Amino acid sequence: MCLSAPQLVKLCSGMIEAGKAYVSANKLFVNGVRDLSQQCKKDETISVNTLISSFRLFQILFDQAQRSVKQQLHNFVKDDVRKFKETKKHFDRVREDLEIAQVKNAQAPRNKPHEVEEAAGTLSITRKCFRHLALDYVLQVRQMTLNPCLRIYSMFLLYIQQSSMEKREMEHKHATIQQRDFSYDDSKVEFNVDAPNGVVMEGYLFKRASNAFKTWNRRWFSIQNSQLVYQKKLKDSLTVVVEDLRLCSVKPCEDIERRFCFEVVSPSKSCMLQAESEKLRQAWIQAVQASIASAYRESPDTYYHLDRTASPSTSSIDSASEPRERSGRGESILQRIQCLPGNQQCCDCGQADPRWASINLGILLCIECSGIHRSLGVHCSKVRSLTLDSWEPELLKLMCELGNSVINHIYEGSYQEQGLKKPLPSSSRQEKEAWIKAKYVEKKFLKKLGSTEILINGERKSERRWSAEAEPETSDPEDMRDLHPGALLCKASKARNLPIMAEALAHGADVNLVNDEDEGKTPLIQAVIGGSLIACEFLLQNAADVNQRDARGRGPLHHATYLGHTGQVCLFLKRGATQNDGDEDGQDPLSIAVQQANADIVTLLRLARMNEEMRESEGPFGQPGDATYLDIFREFSHMASHNPEKLKRRSVHFRHSFR
């Protein structure tokens, strides 16, 4: 229980009143002893007198308590606490003035020197005033803590000495403040990558929000545990800006209106920050760079066991069949991907145990090669972490369909014939970068289309067979070498053969090719007709247009709805497929699904339409989607990938009429 000062005074008064009663009883007792002593011998009289003297000490003690303890507590409550509250109010007002001055200084545009000078001058004066008041405030707090104790125990001499010493120290500090330059606050300039508590650097920065208004907010930032994090208030939980500093870069920004800005760029986002001075900006940039270098020196495995509660994006791979369970099943899926041929090593340099992936290529990479891939741009390679990012089930199955051996048989088919050597894990970054650009951008190591043998599930397969499963009904005697890449992509998409689709794309096939010989059907529409959710995912990852229509006005969503492919409908809606326009018969996907009595697809389409209407009603800055809507789509995605039999058509008699 926490007592207030008045309650403490009341308890002290009660103690003194009880003491008075005790002293009165003692007086009666002492008088009785004195009467008894007159009848005793001389030695006994001396002992009795000593006893009487000790009892008199009790009376003196309570008199002292009455004068010193009670009175001093009363003075403490009446005067000291009141003065402290007044000082605290003054301190809070000056602190608010300082925050306002900091915001105005940060907002001063670099192209208006007079505003910059005025804001900087105001900030410097306010900082000095704040520091002076802070010293007085600290002294008063300390004196409030000491004064009652010193008064109660009558340690006046010690108190005076200590108080005088503190006053002299404060006077010296006030003089130091007066001489200092407060154009910036350098209290947090230093950083230490080997700090015992793991905090490399911390301090206030302005952060530009990612909303449409691009507002700036002052937050407490820190670099710790190879992450960049911030808090709104001291007791708030940490918000992670960069999950792994090895994946980011930092650079000063001079092309925006505000001064002292720098940008921290990571694979998933960029964060614009502003320091309060050029010196502080340089210190933060150096601290981030030093932390990146330190993180690279550490063992890579240290960064694959991050706190999964820090941020939603740091969760492990979701289980395919149990989306709410994460740990055990996630690891088994990761192991399944890593066990594919060639996936035990980085696809480009051979580094063991790769933990990064290019999802549009279907390969695994080490962290250094993944950084080089990221620099190529998402049109060439989309990099994702196997352990730090969440994975959709269809994307996991896509990764299991390809792998390093399959892709290297395509993209490295001729490098040995050219007398070239592949980089090693010990090769320099420049060598690896040159190799990766030549391999994926310039495509210097491709063999002639149709002349490469591709590994499928660890075995060499002839590319004259269209289906990866080599099913008789999907085989085609036509020779690949007679087809141009676009036609090959269309055939392979319909036949669900991802290795041949990958080779066609490597040889320059247009992922959005319009096949005039087949009613303008695109490769994505052919993948829908072939019934492969994974082929659709592969094409979408490689920039296929989810809304491109054929000659009859039917897009991939129309075809998937007609054919009753619920998983594909879910996939296309998640990727932004529109459903408001009708085909040449005036039918949109929802009317088609209602006509065919496919309850699952009707549900998905109606939810998507309702969600779109909700977003439109909220204006341009509305939320990306209702939580219930997203949960339902997530469940359909898992079911389509792992239990497709639960989504089978309830009616099939329209399928033949559509074809």
Summary of the structure (lengths in Angstrom):
residues: 659
radius of gyration: 38.5
end to end distance: 79.8
largest distance: 139.0
contacts: 1997
relative contact order: 0.04
helix: 55%
strand: 9%
